[in-house]
């Protein structure tokens, strides 16, 4: 059975994520969950509700000389009753999780949102109405390299893992939710 996080369990895991096995998956496990969700809700056998996208650029993990896996994909999931179409008549809403690496529970919450919308579509009229009247976009993990660092053993890491100054290892990481470019939403 799945572990249902409580506030106490999340607080305990903040200080020792390895003391709460199964609560926070690795990024590779999140990728597997997203692929399974997309293949389940592609019209066969379940409703066609999900379209999975990923950023084709490369993430970078270059801080402190650590050789962690770089080049992770950043995924976006579109949930709609017509996920392959861009319906200008439907409003769009976006949910982005895990800007700060140590906010591990936000990845859990965005994944839970995806499951709620897809699993509830067939049986819950309120969820069906939400999905049929809008396009829902979810980026479960905006900062995959930071997430991997926090899950692995650097629980207080909050930035991404991009080395800013190659001469000095002191300037490591960017606080991604404070450093978007001006008018960044116009690029979506």
Beta strands, then each sheet from edge to edge (+ up, - down):
strand 1: 50-54
strand 2: 75-79
strand 3: 91-96
strand 4: 134-139
sheet 1: 1+ 2- 4+ 3+
end
